[in-house]
Amino acid sequence: MRHEFPPSMMSRREALRTSALMALGATLLRDAFAQGEFAGKPVRVIVPFTPGSGSDTAARFFGERAGKLLGASFVVENKPGGNGLITISAVKGAAADGYTVLLGNISLMVVNPVMLKDISYDSVNDFVPVAGLYRGPAVYAVSPGSPISSLEDLIARSKQETVSVGTYSQGYQLGAAYLASLSGAKFQDIPYKGQAPLMSDLMGDQVQAALLDWGGAVSSIKAGKIRPLAITSVERHHAVPALRTVRECGYPEYDHYSWVGFFVKKGTPEAMRQTLAQAVEKIKQTEEARRFADESLGGELMLQTPAEVTAQIQQQIQRFKTIARQAGMAQV
């Protein structure tokens, strides 16, 4: 665990030494980047979402700071639509030279391979992780006046009567199906095109429950507009510390996160991938990055190594393929 010490606890000599080491690290990274022939040519970061989305914001935050560290220009290109296939096509069609970076997420790397038939890419074999950026949990919620008082109550009711659970992406649909597979619950999925209309219907009791993005729901939770039942993270969230996790409600293996990371096309020179990975890891060690993930996105930094990101993708694909088939959702 990394600890931050107040200036009063550090000697002047230690502070100067730390500053010198940080400056040396930045210089070495800039030199390595130049030796990798990145300098003077912009790095394209291809994002499968519209400007202003959380994933787009993360791409710009890390891209801008990596550019400053490495003396390069990072240019975000938004290519939304087509379940991310437009973005995938752009990255696959580019040279594997390190100048094109994919902002991959759980939808592109896990959900599409499970839910779409005959997709034109293999998320594990066509791309290589540079670094995970951040991940955010979801929350099961109901309206303030709902008779459903807890996650246990939601599951018990669903075994006696049809309980509608709204979701606004296939990732969250799979997340709800995962809980159903563990608990024996029978949820009726109600798909929405976005979280805003889903939350509006939830507040108006047009849908009985919902699985929502935590970052987008926490302000409404604090304002009492919706009532949370359980958060899908491994541990409780500091913003609402009394809210239990799904694991604490009796399902110790359950967690569900949305996540994003930087990837490059397979065949990219390893030295270039490593240089970019080192820059991103340096950024993630800062308090600024921690606050950004927490306060701006409602999540946390991804601390997994690139190899662990690959293993996570493989595990999630296998998990959700099984769940999707059991629920009659799979297209593959």
Salt bridges, closest charged atoms under 4 A:
GLU4 OE2 - ARG2 NH1 2.23
ASP56 OD2 - ARG60 NE 2.94
GLU64 OE1 - ARG65 NH1 3.78
GLU64 OE2 - LYS68 NZ 3.46
GLU77 OE2 - ARG44 NE 2.90
ASP126 OD2 - LYS92 NZ 3.76
GLU152 OE1 - ARG244 NH2 2.78
ASP153 OD1 - ARG157 NE 3.21
GLU248 OE1 - ARG236 NE 2.91
ASP255 OD2 - ARG247 NH2 2.87
GLU270 OE2 - ARG273 NH2 2.67
GLU281 OE2 - LYS284 NZ 3.09
GLU287 OE2 - ARG290 NH2 2.65
GLU288 OE2 - ARG65 NH2 2.95
ASP294 OD2 - HIS238 NE2 2.92
ASP294 OD2 - ARG290 NH1 3.81
GLU300 OE2 - ARG135 NE 2.66
